C-alpha cells in the first residue's frame, strides 16, 4: 500500500470530494505519495521528539494534525537558513519518512473525527446533542454540545484533569454552581475561527453553562465569561489547551485507521508543550 492509497482511504472515510480536498491546508510536508508504507505513526504534531520516536519504531509514514514548520500554512521560505528547520528536515529525510499534514480533512468531512475522539475519551457519546453550527457550509462547523447529568464545576474539572492527564487546568467563572449544558470547542475553534465574537454568541444562543476550550484570547471569551460571572450569570470556561483538546482525535484516528489498512498503525503522543513551575 502506498501513501497515496492510504490518504485516499482517509478522504473516503470523511466523504471528501476532489474539490473539497483542494480547499484544505492538508499536504505532504516531505516525502513522496508513491512511498510503500511499512508502518504508520499518527500524532497531533510532528515534533523532533515524535520523529525520533517514529524512527525507533520503524515508521516510514507519519500523519500529523498540526504544522511541522511552525506556521499554519507550513511555509518554509522564512526558514531556509534556520538551523532548527535544517536539522529537523535532515532528520526526516535521512530516515526516508513521508510526512502528511492531515488537518482539515478531520474537521470538514461527514464526521469530525477529532470530536469523535473527544467523545471516546470522555465517554460522552450518549450525551451529545449535536453540532454547534449556524451554517450548512462544512468549513464553518465549530463544535459540539453535550447535556450531561448535573454536576459541579469542581468535579468536572477534576474529571478532565484525570482523563487528559493534566497537571493543571485553567478556569474562568468559578462561581458556577451547576453544570449541565456544555459546549466543546477544541483546538483553535475557541478563538472564533476568524469571528472573535462567535464563542460568546454560541454560549448565549445555546444556553450553555460551560465551554470547554482549546485555545483562548484573554480579551475575548475569558473577559466575557468573567463579566458574566460577576453579574450573576451561570457561565464558566475550562481551558484544556490546543494540544490536549485535539490529541484525543488523533489517538482515535490511529484506532480506526488501523482497522482500515493492512499495515501497523501506532499513536505517538506529542505531549503537553508547557512546563508549569
Protein Blocks (a to p, Z undefined) as FASTA:
>chain_A
ZZklmmmmmmmmnopafklmmmpcbdcfbdcfkbccfbdcddfbdcfklmmmmmmnopab
dcdfbdfkopanlpaklmmmpmklmmmmmmmmmnopacdddfklmmmmmbdfklmmmmmm
nopmmmpgbdcdfbfbfklcgbdcdddddddfklmmmmmmmmnopabdcdehjlbfbdfb
dcddehjllnogopaklmmmmmmmnopabdcdfbdcfklmmmmmmmmmmnopacddddeb
jklmmmmmmmmmmmmmmmmpmcdcddddebjabdcZZ
